[in-house]
């Protein structure tokens, strides 16, 4: 059997919402925080770490396609074992995922910078104009960016919150995707928004949520998936059920830690 190493780590926070994603090693270097560390330190799992529990068929199919393409196109090295070749295939196919993640990070940073201090480069002017048009049309005013919410035993960093003309809060999450007519919205998107809407400061004042999807092949083309209060409440309930399952399977409840 060929063994492929996979990173089991996730993102973790302390009860005050400070990120504790890494630990210091004995040699002074850093490693990813693990569940074992979380047990010792009483850390809270992130929203994304919890949602990893649920299978994502579309994502897995995409990963399989990338692995197949790598296996078909990577040249073999003389004397290379099947195990070594398999590891190179996994590494090569992972580069595509990394590039996609890096692109998403860049887009998030541009949006954060613009709505925090007004700065952006001409490259992103079309995207910024499209975003402003969405907010103007929906009478929304962004007022919180990239902040950490702390819930009952979980935490996570949301992309944006905005207020409508009645002072009600909308939770917003940005996605990047290539699509033909409209974005493919996944159930997890709503669960994620539901979790972030449990921020103690706004929980009772949330009116809805929005996924804003930036088209990868043309970032000036921006679409929305809008959820009303009833749908957000459904997202909350579903996320909390998933969290209960996560605690059961991991044998760890961050709110019940032996000191």
QUIFEN-V763004 format. One line per field, one symbol per residue. ss: DSSP state (H for helix, E for strand, C for the rest). psi: psi as a letter, one per 40 degrees, with the letter a starting at -180 (. if undefined). burial: I if it has 16 or more other ideal C-beta (glycine too) atoms within 10 Angstrom, else O. A space follows every 50 residues. Layout:
# QUIFEN-V763004
ss->???
psi->???
burial->???
This chain:
# QUIFEN-V763004
ss->CCCCCCCCCCCEECCCCCECCEEECCCCCEEECCHHHHHHHCCEEEHHHH HCCCCCHHHHHHHHHHHHHHHHHCCCCCCCCHHHHHHHHHHHHHHHHHHH HHHHHHHHHHHHHHHHHCCCCHHHHHHHHHHHHHHHHCCCEEEEECCEEE CCCEEEECCEEEECCCCCEEEEEEEEECCCCCCCCCHHHHHHHHHHCCCC CCHHHEEEEEEEEEECCCCCCEEEEEEEHHHHHHHHHHHHHHHHHHHHHH CCCCCCCCC
psi->hhhhhiheiaiiiieeehhgeiihideeaiiihiddddddefihiidddd eedhigddddddddddddddddehiihhehiddddddddddddddddddd ddddddddddddddedeeiiiddedddddddddddddefihhehhfihih ageiiihidiiiiaeeeihhhhhhihihiddiihhiddddddddddeehd dedeehdaihhhhhhdegeehhiihhhaddddddddddddddddddddde fhhdeghh.
burial->OOOOOOOOIIIIIIOOOOOIOOIOOOOOOOOOIOIOIIOOIIIIIIIOII IOOOOOOOOOOOIOOIIOOIOOOOOOOOOOOOOOOIIIIIOIIOOIOOOO OOOIOOIIOIIOOIIOOOOOOOOIOOIIOIIOOIIOOIOIOIOIIOOIII IOIIIIIIIIIIIOOOOOIIIIIIIIIOOOOOIOIIOIIIIIIIIIIIIO OIOOOIIIIIIIIIIOOOIOOIIOIOIOOOOIOOIIOIIIOIIOOIIOOO OIOIOOOOO
